[in-house]
Each structure stands twice: as C-alpha cells, then as structure tokens.
C-alpha cells in the first residue's frame, strides 16, 4: 500500500468521525430534554472510537512482533509453491 493510500484512509476516517462527533451534536433538536447529554455522548463516542481506530491502524503500520516461521516449514512452502 502506497503512502497516498495510507493518507487517504487516514483522511477519510478522520472526516467520518469528525462528522459524527461535531456534525451530529449540532443537529440534535432543541426540544429534546437531554440535548446536552446526547451531544456529549455523541462527541465522546466519536472521539474514543477514532482514538481506538487510530491506535489500531498505527500499530498495523509498524508491528512490533513479526510472525516467526521455522526453517523446515519455510523450505516446505518454497517447494510446494514453486511447483
């Protein structure tokens, strides 16, 4: 995946959660009794979901632990896939 694709994914997810966290609380009707509570819930939900997504996405870009494979398994894979 190229750098442009990574930036595009990050930008789309940022816009998506910004719309939920900023856009939805604005359109809550004033007639609702618990308007402020609903606005706070939407904003906090968007913030924490975005934070969770961002941490997960960044950890996948540079993993700390790589998968380990034994030498004999690697040779078996090479032998099978070349045929």
N, C-alpha and C positions, 0 to 999 in steps of 0.2 A: 504494500500500500504506500503510495507516494505521500509526500509532505502536503500537497494540495488537498488530497482526500482526507487526511487527518485534520487539517484546519477546517475543512468543510463540515465534517462530522461534529467537531467541537462547536463551530458556529451555529449549526442547526439545533443542537441540543441546548445551547445557551439561549437561543431565541425562544425555543419551545418552553423551557422552564421560566424564562422571563415573562412570557405571555401569561403563563399560569399564575406566577407569583405577583405580577404587577397588574396585568390586564384584567384578570377575573375579579380581584377585590374591588376594582374601580366600578365594575358594572353591577355589583350587588345593589338591589333596590333599597332605598332609604326606609321603606315601610317595614322592613323586617326588624323584629325586636332585637335580635342578637347580631346585628350587622357587623359591629366591630369584632366580635368573637369569630365570626365566619371569615372576615377579612384576615385576621391574624392567623387562623388555621390554614387558609389557602397560601398565605405568604410563607409561613414556616414549613408547610409541606413541600412547597416548591423549592425552598432553599435547601432543605435536608435531602430531598430526592436528587437535586442537582449535585450537591456535595458528594453523595454516595456514588452517583454515576461518574463524576469526575475522578474520584479516588480509584474506582474500579478501572476506568479507562486508562488512567495514567499508569497504574500497576501493570496493565497488559502491554503497554508500550515498551517497558523495560523490566522484564521479570527478574526477580532476584534468584529464583531457583529454576534451573533448566531441567528438562526431563533427562534421566540417566538411562542409558541402554548398555547392555553387556556386549562385549566384543563378538561372542559367538552368535548372538541374536542379530547384530549388525551385518555379519557375513551372510547369515541365512537370508536376510532381507535383500541384500545386494544380489545374491544368487538367484532368488525367486523372481525378483523384479526385472532382471536382465533377460530372462527367457521369454 
